[in-house]
């Protein structure tokens, strides 16, 4: 993925935040120079996987298969005294798919915060993580909702779904509805170890440096 694509995606995400009147912490707008000038804060942010994340999942087709995220708060797995919860913002384009994946440790709520409709598809798994063709139930705003395997669930702004551990899911913005600002509230999150994709793909993008970065990404190890 080209750095220019990442920069453009970050600008669109910033415009989305402005449109829906969301504000980020001060370090949400830090440049590489800002990170270098604040080494202690920078080390904390890296250790907790906080900040911007832009990925095409190795597809080289970001508009069709990709995601922009901003991690607002997070703990560190198995560290005593750390947060046991996490919160993210996800910027989902119209028709832009986040590929099918599951989490072994993390339960999460996915919330449509604003914009278009968010479509999520699910499939249950057996004890060996094999996909099952059977119906399943997910809580939508706390109330049980029965679905067939891979049946689309449409979340309108304000609606949310709870995704239990081990449940395969993929999501995208409904065609014709525009981009979606999504919230994620979850147990403590480790993106290096707790994403299991149905098909073998990369969690993070391989970046081609065709221009300077607008904002460093948390997984780049900026110091």
C-alpha positions as CSV (number, residue, x, y, z in Angstrom):
1,X,0.0,0.0,0.0
2,X,1.4,3.4,-0.9
3,X,2.1,6.0,1.7
4,X,0.1,8.4,-0.4
5,X,-2.9,6.2,-0.1
6,X,-2.5,6.0,3.7
7,X,-2.2,9.8,3.9
8,X,-5.3,10.3,1.8
9,X,-7.2,7.8,4.0
10,X,-6.1,9.7,7.1
11,X,-7.4,13.0,5.6
12,X,-10.8,11.4,4.9
13,X,-11.0,10.0,8.4
14,X,-10.2,13.4,9.8
15,X,-12.9,15.0,7.7
16,X,-15.3,12.3,8.9
17,X,-14.5,13.2,12.5
18,X,-15.1,16.8,11.8
19,X,-18.4,16.1,10.1
20,X,-19.7,14.1,13.1
21,X,-18.2,16.4,15.7
22,X,-15.8,13.8,17.2
23,X,-12.5,15.0,18.8
24,X,-9.4,12.9,19.3
25,X,-6.7,13.2,22.1
26,X,-3.9,15.6,21.3
27,X,-1.6,12.8,20.2
28,X,-4.1,11.9,17.5
29,X,-2.6,14.7,15.3
30,X,1.0,14.1,16.2
31,X,3.6,14.0,13.5
32,X,6.8,12.0,13.6
33,X,8.6,15.0,15.0
34,X,6.0,15.3,17.8
35,X,6.5,11.6,18.7
36,X,10.3,12.2,18.8
37,X,9.8,15.2,21.0
38,X,7.7,13.2,23.5
39,X,9.6,9.9,24.0
40,X,7.9,8.8,27.2
41,X,4.4,9.4,25.8
42,X,5.5,7.8,22.5
43,X,6.7,4.7,24.3
44,X,3.4,4.4,26.2
45,X,1.3,4.8,23.0
46,X,3.3,2.1,21.2
47,X,3.2,-0.3,24.1
48,X,-0.6,0.1,24.2
49,X,-1.2,0.0,20.5
50,X,-2.8,3.4,20.5
51,X,-3.2,5.8,17.6
52,X,-3.8,5.4,13.8
53,X,-3.8,2.1,11.9
54,X,-4.4,1.9,8.1
55,X,-4.4,-1.4,6.4
56,X,-5.3,-3.1,3.1
57,X,-4.8,-6.5,4.6
58,X,-2.2,-7.2,2.0
59,X,-4.8,-6.9,-0.8
60,X,-3.4,-3.9,-2.6
61,X,-7.1,-2.9,-3.1
62,X,-7.7,-0.6,-0.2
63,X,-11.0,0.8,-1.5
64,X,-12.5,-2.7,-1.8
65,X,-10.6,-4.4,1.1
66,X,-9.2,-2.2,3.8
67,X,-9.9,-0.3,7.0
68,X,-8.8,2.8,8.9
69,X,-8.8,2.6,12.7
70,X,-7.9,4.8,15.6
71,X,-7.3,3.2,19.0
72,X,-8.3,5.5,21.8
73,X,-7.6,3.3,24.9
74,X,-6.2,-0.1,25.5
75,X,-4.5,-2.2,28.1
76,X,-1.7,-4.8,27.8
77,X,-2.7,-8.4,27.9
78,X,-1.8,-10.2,31.2
79,X,-0.2,-7.2,32.8
80,X,-1.5,-6.6,36.3
81,X,-2.9,-3.1,36.9
82,X,-3.5,-2.4,33.2
83,X,-6.9,-1.6,31.6
84,X,-9.0,-4.7,30.9
85,X,-10.9,-2.9,28.2
86,X,-10.3,-1.1,24.9
87,X,-12.0,1.4,22.6
88,X,-11.5,2.2,18.9
89,X,-13.0,4.2,16.1
90,X,-13.3,2.4,12.7
91,X,-13.7,4.2,9.4
92,X,-15.5,1.9,7.0
93,X,-16.0,2.9,3.4
94,X,-19.1,2.2,1.3
95,X,-18.6,-1.4,0.1
96,X,-15.2,-1.6,1.8
97,X,-14.8,-5.0,3.3
98,X,-12.9,-6.0,6.5
99,X,-12.2,-9.7,5.7
100,X,-13.7,-12.6,7.7
101,X,-11.9,-13.1,11.0
102,X,-12.4,-14.1,14.6
103,X,-10.8,-13.4,18.0
104,X,-9.7,-16.0,20.5
105,X,-9.5,-13.7,23.5
106,X,-11.5,-10.6,22.7
107,X,-15.3,-10.1,23.0
108,X,-16.4,-6.8,21.5
109,X,-19.3,-4.5,20.8
110,X,-19.5,-3.0,17.3
111,X,-21.5,0.2,17.3
112,X,-22.7,2.2,14.3
113,X,-21.8,5.7,15.5
114,X,-22.8,7.7,12.4
115,X,-23.1,7.8,8.6
116,X,-24.4,5.0,6.5
117,X,-25.5,1.5,7.4
118,X,-23.0,-1.1,8.6
119,X,-23.5,-4.7,7.3
120,X,-22.0,-7.6,9.3
121,X,-22.0,-11.3,8.4
122,X,-21.3,-14.1,11.0
123,X,-20.6,-17.7,11.2
124,X,-20.2,-19.9,14.3
125,X,-17.3,-22.4,14.7
126,X,-16.8,-25.7,16.4
127,X,-14.2,-26.5,19.1
128,X,-11.6,-26.8,16.3
129,X,-12.5,-23.4,14.8
130,X,-14.1,-25.0,11.8
131,X,-17.0,-22.9,10.2
132,X,-20.5,-24.2,10.9
133,X,-23.4,-23.8,8.6
134,X,-25.9,-23.6,11.5
135,X,-28.0,-20.7,12.7
136,X,-26.6,-18.4,15.5
137,X,-27.8,-15.8,17.9
138,X,-26.1,-12.4,18.5
139,X,-27.2,-9.6,20.9
140,X,-28.3,-6.5,19.0
141,X,-28.5,-3.6,21.5
142,X,-28.7,-6.4,24.1
143,X,-31.6,-8.3,22.6
144,X,-31.1,-11.7,21.0
145,X,-31.2,-11.7,17.2
146,X,-31.4,-15.0,15.3
147,X,-29.4,-15.2,12.0
148,X,-28.5,-17.9,9.5
149,X,-24.8,-18.4,8.8
150,X,-23.5,-15.5,6.7
151,X,-26.9,-13.8,6.8
152,X,-26.3,-10.0,6.6
153,X,-27.1,-8.0,9.7
154,X,-27.7,-4.3,9.0
155,X,-26.8,-1.9,11.8
156,X,-28.3,1.6,11.4
157,X,-26.7,4.6,13.2
158,X,-27.0,4.1,16.9
159,X,-27.4,0.3,16.8
160,X,-24.8,-2.2,18.1
161,X,-24.0,-5.9,18.2
162,X,-22.0,-8.0,20.6
163,X,-19.6,-10.4,19.0
164,X,-18.4,-13.2,21.3
165,X,-15.0,-14.8,21.1
166,X,-14.5,-17.4,18.3
167,X,-17.4,-16.0,16.1
168,X,-16.2,-15.4,12.6
169,X,-17.4,-12.0,11.2
170,X,-16.8,-9.6,8.3
171,X,-18.3,-6.2,7.8
172,X,-18.6,-3.4,5.2
173,X,-20.6,-0.2,4.5
174,X,-23.9,-0.9,2.7
175,X,-23.8,0.1,-0.9
176,X,-25.6,3.4,-1.5
177,X,-25.4,4.5,2.1
178,X,-22.0,6.2,2.2
179,X,-19.1,5.7,4.7
180,X,-19.7,4.6,8.2
181,X,-18.1,5.8,11.5
182,X,-18.0,2.7,13.7
183,X,-17.2,2.4,17.4
184,X,-15.6,-0.7,19.0
185,X,-15.7,-1.3,22.7
186,X,-14.0,-4.5,23.8
187,X,-11.9,-6.5,26.2
188,X,-8.2,-5.6,26.1
189,X,-7.0,-5.9,22.6
190,X,-3.7,-7.3,21.0
191,X,-3.8,-6.8,17.3
192,X,-0.4,-8.6,16.9
193,X,-1.8,-11.9,18.2
194,X,-5.6,-12.1,18.3
195,X,-6.7,-11.8,14.7
196,X,-7.4,-15.1,13.0
197,X,-8.5,-14.7,9.4
198,X,-10.6,-17.3,7.5
199,X,-8.3,-16.9,4.5
200,X,-4.5,-16.4,4.9
201,X,-4.0,-12.6,4.7
202,X,-1.9,-9.9,6.4
203,X,-3.2,-7.9,9.3
204,X,-0.9,-4.9,8.5
205,X,-0.1,-3.3,5.2
206,X,3.3,-3.4,3.5
207,X,4.0,0.2,2.9
208,X,5.6,1.7,-0.3
209,X,7.1,5.1,0.7
210,X,6.2,7.4,-2.2
211,X,5.8,10.5,0.0
212,X,6.4,11.5,3.7
213,X,3.9,10.2,6.3
214,X,1.1,12.5,7.4
215,X,0.7,10.7,10.7
216,X,2.8,7.7,11.9
217,X,0.9,4.5,12.4
218,X,1.1,2.8,15.8
219,X,2.6,-0.4,14.5
220,X,5.5,1.4,12.8
221,X,7.4,1.8,16.0
222,X,8.0,5.5,15.9
223,X,10.3,6.8,18.6
